Amino acid sequence: MTSEPQTTVSQKDGLLRAYQVMATIVGINLILVMAGFLGKLATDHGFFHDNAGVFLVIDQLHGLLFIVLVVLVARLTLRQRWSWLYMVSVLLLACIPLVSFWSERRTTHRVQRDRSPSS
């Protein structure tokens, strides 16, 4: 019996952790992008139109962050030897507000299941 603390795969796996953090950031940013888009559609003037420049920066930042997420998902796909269809599904689900958080959990559980030692 050892007294070493038990760590999960996600605590040891830097690539998975980077994916988790980036997927969360992209998911939150996607909500901001959608709020700005819907706000501009729903109003003729006001907050969303007055701050169009801020929302433009948020939109561009979201594009850059999504590219980083694509690279991380591709690296996970190659490392875990997933099908391309699974990779595309992860990326498509990352484009849907709120569903992107579920997709991140699904992918994390799959990595942990694939990497856990067989009993």
C-alpha positions in Angstrom: 0.0 0.0 0.0 1.5 3.3 -1.0 0.7 6.8 0.3 1.1 8.5 -3.1 -1.8 10.6 -4.1 -4.0 9.3 -6.9 -4.0 11.5 -10.0 -6.4 11.2 -12.9 -5.2 10.9 -16.5 -6.3 14.5 -17.1 -3.9 15.8 -14.4 -0.9 14.1 -16.0 -1.9 14.7 -19.7 -0.7 18.1 -20.9 -2.3 17.8 -24.3 -5.7 16.8 -22.9 -5.5 19.7 -20.3 -4.7 22.2 -23.0 -7.7 20.9 -25.0 -10.0 21.2 -21.9 -8.9 24.8 -21.2 -9.1 25.9 -24.8 -12.5 24.2 -25.4 -13.9 26.0 -22.3 -12.5 29.4 -23.4 -13.8 28.9 -27.0 -17.2 27.9 -25.6 -17.5 31.0 -23.4 -16.2 33.1 -26.2 -18.8 31.6 -28.6 -21.6 32.6 -26.2 -20.3 36.2 -26.3 -20.1 36.1 -30.1 -23.7 34.8 -30.3 -24.9 37.4 -27.7 -23.4 40.2 -29.8 -24.8 38.8 -33.0 -28.3 38.3 -31.7 -28.2 41.7 -29.9 -27.4 43.5 -33.1 -30.2 41.6 -34.9 -32.7 42.3 -32.2 -32.1 46.1 -31.9 -31.8 49.0 -34.2 -29.5 51.0 -31.9 -28.2 50.9 -28.4 -25.5 48.9 -26.6 -24.7 46.3 -29.3 -24.5 48.9 -32.0 -22.6 51.4 -29.9 -20.0 48.8 -29.0 -19.6 47.2 -32.5 -15.9 47.6 -32.3 -15.6 45.6 -29.1 -17.7 42.8 -30.6 -15.5 42.8 -33.8 -12.5 42.2 -31.6 -14.3 39.4 -29.7 -15.3 37.8 -33.1 -11.7 37.9 -34.4 -10.4 36.6 -31.1 -12.9 33.8 -31.3 -11.6 32.9 -34.8 -8.0 32.7 -33.6 -8.9 30.7 -30.5 -11.0 28.3 -32.6 -7.9 27.6 -34.9 -5.9 26.7 -31.8 -8.7 24.4 -30.7 -8.7 22.7 -34.2 -4.9 22.1 -33.8 -5.4 20.6 -30.4 -8.2 18.3 -31.5 -6.1 17.2 -34.5 -3.2 16.4 -32.2 -5.5 14.4 -29.9 -7.0 12.6 -32.9 -3.6 11.5 -34.1 -2.3 10.5 -30.7 -5.4 8.6 -29.8 -5.9 7.2 -33.3 -9.5 8.3 -33.5 -11.4 8.3 -36.8 -11.5 11.5 -38.8 -15.3 11.3 -38.4 -14.9 11.6 -34.6 -12.6 14.5 -35.0 -15.0 16.3 -37.3 -17.9 15.6 -34.9 -15.9 17.2 -32.0 -15.2 20.3 -34.1 -18.8 20.6 -35.3 -20.2 20.3 -31.8 -17.7 23.0 -30.7 -19.6 25.4 -33.0 -22.9 25.1 -31.1 -23.3 27.2 -28.0 -23.6 25.2 -24.8 -23.3 21.9 -26.6 -19.6 22.7 -26.9 -19.2 22.1 -23.2 -20.8 18.7 -23.4 -18.6 17.8 -26.3 -15.5 18.7 -24.3 -16.6 16.4 -21.5 -17.4 13.6 -24.0 -13.9 13.9 -25.5 -12.2 14.0 -22.1 -14.0 10.9 -21.0 -13.0 9.1 -24.2 -9.4 10.0 -23.7 -9.5 8.8 -20.1 -11.2 5.6 -21.1 -8.7 4.9 -23.9 -5.7 5.6 -21.7 -6.8 3.8 -18.6 -5.0 0.5 -17.9 -7.2 -2.5 -18.7 -8.2 -4.4 -15.6 
